[in-house]
Amino acid sequence: MGTELLLEIGTEEIPAAFLPKALRDLGEIARRELSANRIPHGETRTMGTPRRLFLFIAEVAERQQDQVIEKLGPALRVAFDEQGSPSRAAIGFARGQNLDVNELERITTEKGEYICARKKIIGEATEGLLPAILTKIITDIPFRKSMRWSDLEFRFARPIHWILALYDGRIVPFRIANLESGNFSRGHRFMSPDPFPVENLEGYLAGTRDRFVVVDPAERKEMIRRETRTAAATVGGLVLPSEELLETVTFLTEYPTVVCGNFDREFLKLPQEVLITTMISHQKYFPVADERGALLPHFITINNTLARDPSVVKRGNERVIRARLSDARFFFEADRKIPLDERVEGLRKVVFHTLLGTSYEKVMRFQQLALWIANQIQPSLGNKAEFCERALRAALLAKADLDTQMVCEFTELQGIMGREYALLAGEDPVVARAIHEHYLPIAAGGELPKSDEGAVVSIADKMDTICGFFGVGLIPTGTADPYALRRQALGVIHIILTKRYPLPLGSLIDRSLAILGPLLKRPADETKAAVLEFFRGRFENLLITQGHPYDVVDAVLATGAQCLVTADDKIRAMETFKSDPDFQPLAVAFKRVVNIIRGFDHGAVDPALFSGPEEGNLHEAFLKIRETVASHISGGDYSAVLFDLARLREPVDGFFETVLVMAEDERVRFNRLSLLREISTLFHDIADFSRIVTESQG
């Protein structure tokens, strides 16, 4: 039977972005520390607001669990002489364990009989251990940024103003910084700031609620979700969903209230993304839309107080949004006075990186690369020449909106504004779409370019960035990846796999490095090898996280990953074939082939040197499937290749059962090794089967 433990850390407002992780860490650290101290407990629950982190643990045991410690001593033959008297070794060991020699025990291990000291440590009262445990829990909570205050050395996300610590209703006494723990909490900063006493969880939750604090973030989130829907319905609309914004405002408030405001309908003439970005990213407002998703001239704001006069709050927020949207309209109208293609020259003033030149120079580079890529693939729409022309145009205009006032003010809109300005200037809609799509994917698992033009420019831009930074020696190390090269490499991989582009990765890198030319600070071949290995690592991690067996991934990639689509197809075929009854014996046979021919380079097979039918049978089976295997590989049908290879199982088994490969006759031995080398080459076109984990290894 246990009792409840309550801990509340009252602070100044902690940033909303810190809170979800801080609450997870608080629970994990608490469980870790209680476990380390052998204190059983029940449910662990964390809650919090900007001004408090709260921990509740149910059924905390009143005492530690007892512990039996066993210490191994010298071997029995060393500990006692032939007469059974304890030796100096045994006496010394007993003294070191604070035991009498007679209290030592004998145990049998794999190495023989030994003496040991077995001591039972009686668990201490939990109440006496909690001060140190709670202190450690608080000080161990990690924050990506912390601060000191007053003249204290202690650091936390924000200054701590009070600590509530109760065990079975009694204060757990300890001191952190300049604060003593106590039995009081506080209500809302503005609506009920005075302290109030707490005895238990029920009283804490009731007391905070009575003082305008909803401690549970899940409850606050549901309140906001429900009230915003109601507010949107009053103006005939729906809340434009944004889970990220909902999470943010949940952790910006202790007592959320909803106010619906309006803005001038004239602002709806701005691109919808401008309005949404202004409301969500800059003002933390929920946009309101109709059933078709078109914006309405309304917004919903979340307050952290219960306003005496909501109309005052409404008018204040309307003034703010009017000013922000007026600025956006000014930028939009000013930007339209200069055509997008004329803004390309302005990129000469925008530095991409001191070692890699301006954004203008980058555009000129990846425009060349985009044309090369476009010539390697077959577009899904239109003829090749028109497709290449659209890709070139999209690449030229891809970064032009970086020179606009709108993107300078709202950086999140890069690409989006490029698309909008291109459409207004009369550019081909496909080109305009590609301008936006070339930034995709923005995050892991994010949306990919739908058009081939957008995909081509996206790959070209990302490859120029990756090869450029590798070429000047700025390579990701450990967790440090300041230029997001890992994300960009994954973006390239996802696009190529989704679009099934037959792009040879080595050739793509060669072309990018050739265009970078004199900017490279490392030899091109060295840079290429590093970039290839970088892509292989990202590709391998992606495949494994998708659930493909590691040994299959490793076996296929060991034969090369020049074409990502081909490698992916081989892995999927291998994974399917692995469940076939012939797979395991075939893999075992191939491993045997590899082991025997290791170190043997090449040789021609001479059937005249065969001394038994098994050699001829294997060679004949090889000749029969060689052409069909080549045909299936050419057509990308790797499942068919594997089932063809499975036909070699019986002749391979028969060969090894009756033929001595390492014959004394050098010509015969050389001939048999040459035959096995041909067989292994056939398998190696798919994967290195020697890396497959077989049942005998598993």
Sequence and secondary structure as in RCSB ss.txt:
>XXXX:A:sequence
MGTELLLEIGTEEIPAAFLPKALRDLGEIARRELSANRIPHGETRTMGTPRRLFLFIAEVAERQQDQVIEKLGPA
LRVAFDEQGSPSRAAIGFARGQNLDVNELERITTEKGEYICARKKIIGEATEGLLPAILTKIITDIPFRKSMRWS
DLEFRFARPIHWILALYDGRIVPFRIANLESGNFSRGHRFMSPDPFPVENLEGYLAGTRDRFVVVDPAERKEMIR
RETRTAAATVGGLVLPSEELLETVTFLTEYPTVVCGNFDREFLKLPQEVLITTMISHQKYFPVADERGALLPHFI
TINNTLARDPSVVKRGNERVIRARLSDARFFFEADRKIPLDERVEGLRKVVFHTLLGTSYEKVMRFQQLALWIAN
QIQPSLGNKAEFCERALRAALLAKADLDTQMVCEFTELQGIMGREYALLAGEDPVVARAIHEHYLPIAAGGELPK
SDEGAVVSIADKMDTICGFFGVGLIPTGTADPYALRRQALGVIHIILTKRYPLPLGSLIDRSLAILGPLLKRPAD
ETKAAVLEFFRGRFENLLITQGHPYDVVDAVLATGAQCLVTADDKIRAMETFKSDPDFQPLAVAFKRVVNIIRGF
DHGAVDPALFSGPEEGNLHEAFLKIRETVASHISGGDYSAVLFDLARLREPVDGFFETVLVMAEDERVRFNRLSL
LREISTLFHDIADFSRIVTESQG
>XXXX:A:secstr
 EEEEEEEEEES   GGGHHHHHHHHHHHHHHHHHHTT     EEEEEETTEEEEEEEEEESB   EEEEEEEEE
HHHHB TTS B HHHHHHHHHTT  GGG EEEEETTEEEEEEEEEE   BHHHHHHHHHHHHHHH   SS B  T
T    BSS EEEEEEEETTEE   EETTEE BSEEE  TTT  SEEE  SHHHHHHHHHHTT    HHHHHHHHH
HHHHHHHHHTT EE   HHHHHHHHTT SS EEEEEE  GGGGGS HHHHHHIIIIIT  EEEE TTS EEEEEE
EEESS  S HHHHHHHHHHHHHHHHHHHHHHHHHHTTS GGGGGGGGGGSEEETTTEEHHHHHHHHHHHHHHHHH
HS  SSS HHHHHHHHHHHHHHTTGGGGSHHHHH GGGTTHHHHHHHHHTT  HHHHHHHHHTT   STT     
SHHHHHHHHHHHHHHHHHHHHTT   BTTB TT HHHHHHHHHHHHHHHT   BHHHHHHHHHHHHGGG SS HH
HHHHHHHHHHHHHHHHHHHHTT  HHHHHHHHTT  SBHHHHHHHHHHHHHHTTSTTHHHHHHHHHHHHHHHTT 
      GGG  SHHHHHHHHHHHHHHHHHHHHHHTT HHHHHHHHHTTHHHHHHHHHH  SS SSHHHHHHHHHH
HHHHHHHHHTT  GGGS  TTT 
